[in-house]
C-alpha cells in the first residue's frame, strides 16, 4: 500500500492524459481534483523516502541543468577577460538574491500556504492563492528592476567594482534585471504548483529553458553570421528573453485548468496575503541575509584586488550550485511537511524533516569532500591564471568541507517553513551573516587578515547556521497543527 501511495504522488505531476497509479499504456486523464487527492493520500500515507525522492528528483535534475547554464555563462564570459569575469562576480550575488527570494523566500510562502490548504482540504483557498501569488510577483519584480537599474552604479561600486569591471557589471546587470517581473511570475507560479504536489510541469519549463539558454547565451555574447556579438550584454539579454517565454507558457498552462490548481481572477483577500507572507517575508529576509553575506564577503575580497575578486567569484559560484540541489530536495520536504501539518499528522511531519535533513547532509557533504581534495576540477573550468587558481584553491579547500552543514541546515529550514514557522531559520541566517560578513570585514579591513582567514570565517558561519536550524527540530512551537 505504501508503494502504491508513493507512486500516486508522482502521477499527480504527469502531463494531462496520464492516470494516477495506473499501469495502462494509454490511460485517460482524471480530473485535476482527483489527481490532487491521489497525491495528497500518497504524501499522507506513503513511504517517506520514496515519496520524497519522487517529488524531489524532477526539480533537482532540471535545477542542476539550470545551474549548468550559469556555469556555462561564466565559462563564456571568461573569454571576454578578467574584468568581465569580475563584473559578473559583482552582479551574481544580487541575481541570486532575486532567485532565492522568488523561489525560496516568497516562493516558500506560496508553496507552504498552498500545501497547508491542500492538506486541510481547503481547495478554494488553494486556487485563490495562485492569483494572489501573481499580484505579489508583479509588485516585487518591478521593485527589483527599478532598484537594480537606478542603484546599480552605487551598489557595485561599493562592492569593489572599478573602471572596466564596474562598466561590465552595469552592462550585464541592466539587461539581466530588465526581466525581473517574468522571473518572479514564473517562480511564484511554479511554487504554487509544487505546493500542490505538481513538480513535473515547473521542472519541464526550467529544463526547456536550460536547453535554450546554453546555445543562446554564447550566440548573443560572441555573435554568429548576421547576428552581431553583444559582449557581456548578450548574456543578460538571453536570460531576460528566456524568462519572458517561460512566463507565457506557464501562465497559459495554469489558466487551462490542467494544473490541478484553478488559476482565475478572484477578489483579493487580506487573510490569503497574510497566509503567504507570514512564511514568505521572514524567509525572504533569510534569503536577503544569506545573499547579503555573500555580497559583503565579496566586498571584503574586493579589498584584495580584481584578481582575488575573480577567484572568489568562480569559487563561491560552487557554493551556489549547492542551492539548486538543496532547493529541489527542500521544496519536496516543504510540500510533504506542509500537507501533513495541514492534516494534523505532526509526528509524521517531523519524521519527514529528520529523514530529509540526513539526505541533504549526505548530498552536499559528498560534493564538498571531492572538491576539497581536487579543487582544480572546478577552477580549471573558468581560468588558467595561476594567481586566480591559487586564491580559488585556498577558498575551496577551507570552505567546501562545511557543505555538509549547509545541506543539513538548509533542509531543516524548509521543513520549518512547511510547518509555517521560520524563527530558528531566521536566527541561523543572522548568525551566519554576523560571523562570515561582520567578523570577516573586521578581520580583513582592520586586522589585515588574508583570504585564508576570511574563508575560515565562512566555514564557521556554515557550522553555526546548521546548529541554529537544528533547534527548529526540538522546538515545540514548530510542530503543532495548522490553525489557518
Number of C-alpha atoms within 10 A of each C-alpha: 10 15 14 15 23 29 22 27 30 26 23 32 28 18 14 15 13 20 22 26 18 14 9 9 8 10 13 13 16 15 14 17 16 15 26 26 20 22 28 29 16 25 29 23 19 22 18 23 14 15 26 25 19 20 30 24 18 21 28 23 18 24 23 20 20 22 21 17 21 20 19 19 21 21 18 20 25 19 13 14 12 21 24 24 29 31 30 29 26 31 25 23 23 23 19 18 22 24 18 25 26 28 26 28 26 31 33 34 33 33 37 36 36 35 32 32 26 27 30 20 16 14 19 12 15 27 21 21 30 26 20 21 25 19 15 18 25 16 12 18 22 17 13 20 20 15 13 24 17 12 11 20 15 12 17 25 18 14 21 22 27 19 9 14 23 25 18 23 28 25 20 23 28 20 23 24 26 22 23 27 24 23 25 30 27 26 28 29 27 28 30 29 25 30 32 34 30 29 28 24 20 23 22 15 19 25 20 15 21 23 14 15 23 19 14 19 25 23 20 21 24 19 16 11 7 6 11 13 16 16 22 28 21 24 29 24 23 23 24 20 18 20 23 17 14 21 20 13 13 20 16 12 14 19 13 14 14 17 24 24 25 21 23 15 10 12 9 13 11 9 10 20 19 15 20 24 21 18 27 28 19 20 29 25 18 24 25 21 21 21 23 18 25 24 24 20 24 23 21 24 27 22 15 15 13 21 20 21 30 30 28 27 25 26 25 21 18 19 17 14 18 21 23 20 23 25 24 23 29 33 32 31 32 32 35 34 34 37 33 30 28 29 20 18 19 20 12 17 29 21 13 22 24 16 16 24 26 16 19 26 21 17 19 25 21 14 16 24 17 14 20 20 14 14 21 16 11 18 22 13 14 22 21 10 13 9 13 22 24 14 19 25 23 20 24 26 21 18 24 29 21 23 25 25 25 28 29 28 29 25 31 31 31 32 33 28 33 36 31 31 22 24 20 22 28 23 15 27 26 19 19 26 25 16 22 23 25 17 15 28 23 14 18 19 15 9 10 11 14 14 21 17 17 25 22 18 25 26 24 16 26 25 19 19 27 25 18 22 27 22 18 22 20 11 10 8 12 23 22 17 17 20 10 13
